């Protein structure tokens, strides 16, 4: 089975590596904002349960990921309902929401990578997570990214590696 890769590997203006994804949803921006900020909504698609103190410098607590230990991060910037960024492990996650005049919302997720060799691994993971978010946004059941997703993740990972996206970082749960 072949998978469609929707992420882009890039180097930001400041030289840091990143992977970026874009999605459009038939939801108002306020609804998509809840998908990326409310713990109950995040648990439907984000790799960890995340509880956020939505203010710059606020704590973010990550729990429930079977492949990662509990951890904390911090909110780097927040501008409801348009932008949220926070530190997660060695990465920075940036969620940007735009509301064009068509009533839809455009979500851009940028994972600023702490290490370049995590690009293929993280991109594959975001593909699985965003597929769960896509389902949640359509009102379909989305039991989260850890529900039967390992085979799909491997296909995405192999696709990114074959496309030349940097790889080689350990894979939690497999290495």
C-alpha positions in Angstrom: 0.0 0.0 0.0 1.3 3.4 -0.9 0.7 6.4 1.3 0.5 10.1 0.3 3.1 12.2 2.1 1.6 15.6 3.0 4.5 17.0 5.0 7.4 19.2 3.8 10.9 19.1 5.2 12.5 22.5 5.3 15.2 24.7 6.8 13.8 27.8 8.5 15.4 31.2 7.9 17.3 30.8 11.2 18.8 27.5 10.0 16.8 25.1 12.1 15.3 22.0 10.5 11.5 21.6 10.5 8.7 19.6 9.0 5.5 21.4 8.1 1.9 20.2 7.4 -1.2 22.1 6.2 -4.8 21.1 6.5 -8.1 22.8 5.7 -11.2 22.1 7.7 -14.9 22.9 7.2 -14.9 24.4 10.7 -14.7 28.0 12.0 -11.4 29.0 13.3 -12.7 29.0 16.9 -13.6 25.3 16.6 -10.2 24.3 15.2 -8.6 26.4 18.0 -10.3 24.1 20.5 -8.8 21.1 18.6 -5.3 22.4 19.3 -5.8 23.8 22.8 -8.4 21.8 24.8 -7.1 18.6 26.5 -10.2 16.6 25.6 -9.9 17.6 22.0 -6.1 17.1 21.9 -6.5 13.6 23.3 -8.4 12.6 20.1 -5.4 13.2 17.9 -2.2 14.5 19.6 0.4 11.9 20.6 0.3 12.8 24.3 -2.5 14.0 26.5 -1.5 17.7 26.8 -2.7 20.1 29.5 -1.8 23.7 28.6 -1.6 26.9 30.7 -2.4 29.1 27.7 -0.2 32.1 28.4 3.4 32.8 27.4 5.7 30.9 29.8 2.8 28.7 30.9 3.4 25.0 31.6 2.4 22.2 29.3 2.1 18.8 30.8 2.3 15.8 28.5 1.1 12.3 29.7 -0.4 9.1 28.3 1.9 8.5 25.3 2.8 4.8 25.4 6.1 5.6 23.7 7.2 8.6 25.8 7.6 9.3 29.5 5.6 12.0 31.1 7.2 15.4 30.6 6.6 19.1 30.7 7.1 21.9 28.2 6.2 25.5 28.1 4.1 27.8 26.0 6.3 30.0 23.9 3.6 32.2 22.3 -0.2 32.3 22.2 -2.5 34.6 20.2 -6.0 33.1 20.4 -7.4 31.8 18.1 -4.6 32.3 15.5 -1.3 31.0 16.9 0.0 28.7 19.6 3.6 27.5 20.0 5.1 25.4 22.7 8.2 23.4 23.6 7.8 19.7 23.5 11.0 17.7 24.3 13.7 19.2 22.1 11.2 20.5 19.5 9.0 23.5 19.1 5.5 23.0 17.8 3.8 25.9 16.0 0.1 25.9 15.2 -1.1 28.7 12.9 -4.7 29.1 12.0 -6.1 31.2 9.2 -9.7 31.8 8.3 -10.1 32.7 4.6 -13.4 34.1 3.5 -14.8 30.7 2.5 -15.7 29.8 6.1 -13.1 27.2 6.4 -10.0 27.2 8.6 -6.4 26.5 7.4 -4.2 24.9 10.0 -0.5 24.9 9.5 1.6 22.7 11.9 5.3 23.3 12.0 7.5 21.0 14.0 10.8 22.8 14.5 13.1 19.9 15.1 15.7 19.7 17.9 17.8 17.4 15.7 17.7 17.0 11.9 17.7 13.2 11.9 14.3 13.2 13.6 12.6 14.6 10.4 11.4 11.4 8.8 10.3 9.9 12.2 8.4 12.9 13.3 6.9 13.6 9.9 5.5 10.0 9.9 4.1 10.5 13.3 2.4 13.7 12.4 0.8 12.0 9.4 -0.8 9.5 11.7 -1.9 12.2 14.2 -3.3 14.5 11.6 -5.2 11.7 10.0 -6.9 11.3 13.5 -7.5 15.1 13.6 -9.0 15.0 10.1 -11.4 12.3 11.3 -12.3 14.3 14.4 -13.0 17.4 12.4 -15.4 15.4 10.2 -17.2 14.2 13.3 -15.9 10.7 12.8 -14.6 8.5 15.6 -11.0 9.3 16.3 -9.6 7.2 19.1 -6.3 8.9 18.9 -3.1 8.2 17.0 -2.0 5.2 19.0 -5.0 3.0 17.9 -3.7 0.5 15.4 -1.5 3.1 13.7 1.9 1.4 13.8 1.6 -0.2 10.3 0.6 3.1 8.8 3.3 4.9 10.6 5.9 2.6 9.1 4.6 3.2 5.6 4.8 6.9 6.1 8.3 6.6 7.6 9.6 4.5 4.7 8.0 7.0 2.3 9.8 10.0 3.9 13.1 8.1 4.1 12.7 7.1 0.4 12.1 10.8 -0.4 15.4 11.7 1.2 14.1 13.3 4.4 16.8 13.0 7.1 16.4 9.9 9.3 18.3 7.8 11.7 16.9 9.0 15.1 15.8 6.3 17.5 12.1 5.3 17.2 10.4 5.0 20.6 8.7 1.7 20.9 10.7 0.1 18.1 14.4 0.8 19.1 
